[in-house]
Amino acid sequence: MDEQTAEVSTAQAVRKAMIRLVPFLGLLYLLNYLDRVNVGFAALTMNADLGISSAAYGLGAGLFFVGYFFFEVPSNVVLHKVGARVWIARIMVTWGIVASATAFIQGEVSFYIVRVLLGIAEAGFFPGIILYLTYWFPRKVRAKIVALFFLAVPLSSVIGSPVSALLIKHGDGVLGFDAGWRFMFFAEGVPSILLGIAVLFLLPNRPKNAKWLTPDQRTALQSTLDSEDTREVGHEVSTRSALTDPRVLALSAVYFGIIFGLYVLAFFLPQVIKGFEQQFQTKYSIVEIGLITAVPYAIAAVAMVLWARHSDRTGERAGHVAIAAFVGAVSIAAALYLGSPLLVMAAVTLCAVGVFTAVPVFWQLPNAFLTGVGAAAGIGLINSFGNLSGFVGPYLVGWLQGLTGSFRPGMWAVAFFMGMAGVIALFFRRKEKAKENVAVK
């Protein structure tokens, strides 16, 4: 196959993979994220029904990430060895069962237990998909591809927030459940089980397994990916080397700061909006809170794709991450001093834009020096450490809110950790520039 024919075949393969895989994977992640954070809407009535305090709720919401943390790296390594098709299906079926079982909790202890089990069940899904996308898409389009996949998160709020609110409002008595939030948990877990089974039939492990690619397209795409790994990384990194690489640890800290903001918004934004009633003398129904919550995510979804495309076009990564993190930090701090619900939500929307535009570009940083099983381990470690903020953030914000009666201290914590992420990302920007200067010489 000559070079021009190979380029055409690769482009055709990438286009087919984008159409076949990205929407399906995005749907899976939409359900994943919704089953993880719908507890934020359940809290509007569940906490009072079960007598759960703000601190206990924050602890329970965050305990998800304890189980998640310990099983991330092993899960990702297993996925690399046995293939995405079987392992992603296993993850989805088990998390769907646990998500639906949340409908039957009776108090703080059972809430804590089911959140830990949900974290264990979900461990490996997101980093597994990030790894899986490297099996299919060349580096020059990966930020855009990850952004399109990550659209599932804001869309899970745009779509899921109103749906969750409606299920809570109208679910009382349905299927015998004595509260709408119980029916919501049960109903939103079932699709994950069904789609987990569908994964076994719809998700090919590698290009060579895709029957919808021609032989030339499979060969050209795989050759392009292999040559990129050889050129950019040089050799496959071992699991031990990846887990002890200072760059992996630094990126874990960057991701911790970004995801701190993501989960505080996910778990507490509905309650912040409800707090406008006392702060600004407003009144919103649970459905109106769901619709208002969706607005920042809808705007962030558009900004995320545009920012990722700009990063792919320029080839610059770390600076894009730093700018996005600083935007999130400054805007959430500004929100604390604004005098109307509209202005506060405008600042919260900017914070959401900062969080979501940072994530897809961020995942191109470890791909620059990790491949093979090392990439599986390194990506898993970064994601697991980063997602510890999903434990620290909700618990800290819930504790501070219970202590002070205000969400203001918690929002300052968001500003601090996102600012820290931006500062560390700037060091990677310096390394990028140094590498560019060497390449020019």
Steps between C-alpha positions, in 0.01 A plus 500: 500500500654834395510800738214694340271197499589430863410857600164475326427161657598632845274803464211279392560265794511790748176642361325163525631444854382845603149430373480145634674529836488852643118544523463153652781554751357842581163344577666249732685779683183708524338216693818448702519861612126526562499191724793650689366850567120468497538482876530880482133524402392220730650700789234769460245262659700187599701674772185612682326164451792303647625762749837539323696815595698714253829357630369141484370558148834645391680200651267253329521677165878498524540140624430392142857602420661289772403175330565666165855598603621155603363316195584748220851389406434122521181542297677693225784247478246216473319689221828532307560127532154349444355765266252783534194310378476250787633727773287806422193272487589357843545848647168627365287208615640506855470877541144492362400241759653700786357830370148354498556347844554852640119526493486272804729685745355565847744740666855629521674162530327338202557825304872478575519130406324536165716799405821305565366203300402730212856636490646149488257400224573808285880495549682490171222621274613855423877436485423183308317697233780761489744213441265338248484820294880491461455163326289666230586867444824674393646758739415803287124447550490351848413817695195551277404133530530507880297823505224338294503199733510724810195687373318225684572672833339839430227326298431271796417817691318673214288189446537323831426792732145561373438126460621426853286782635191370315558142618525623859190716464281232342663178626334483840295179502626372163599128518419517871774747593406728789704797375577651160875499561491122550327449166754734334795289620336178388389629158833665412703188580312264267624648165861444609434128543334471160769695315770304681364188335488683164871584531582131452357520149581859393850587626802361309823484701738634231489612135591146393173376658277757324301330225380843381856593394649370176830306523690800357340734755586270790861469387547871430347614829699254710820590319440872564437443872805274539731745323374787719571305818849410380576859396351680803568257786768272360420185698230353717526616861471238775231512765753571776670779303167664423379488861822659632551758224504852658305631201218255574491617863500866395218440254308323778515826698383702198208266445414507870452878481291490183276217617457664842301770321311249286361300790423791728284639219344159437414421861413845635382728218132399546531584870678829425212599271248397764694724741408802283161484672654625823781706348297686235141429610421293191288186467571210261326164462712186476442489123607867466816421699569218254463731201719773654766242588512392135590845363871516604556151364339579164727802449806311625432220248533738205809670642667164566484383139622836366792512747604142420493570126718806556747288699513237223551769237787670686647182648530677837367320808627614841429871443142419403459304824651780711282773349185293548587424864568868577166601343322250725684616813446873446135471399391285797676741736321794335164324540529544877467877475223545243162635595241322289414143397568585134851632568584210729388248238703686234812457715415136573460447125850640440632260765329211320656617173844500666453150639366341184737665254797383708417129509522384133825689439643379831482136390739571213780574750557143629456363147810699402730269699301184579396209280402133535456351846680804646227721358236273654663524843594869479160617375333288767719651775444858382126446485482327838703769680316775317167352593594490868388862481155354446532375859682798648291764320146392594599411856692825554228717347227316693693531824571870448138566405380325815753692710437847357154474345647625171647355182750788479796322673448199273510716189827653619637146522398445136682821399815393688526150352421610145757778530755243620423285194565798272836576664626141467380484138719802424808291585397251233461794261865591564602142414291512182674819390840352578415193289382726217827696510704177483291382204560831316877475552 
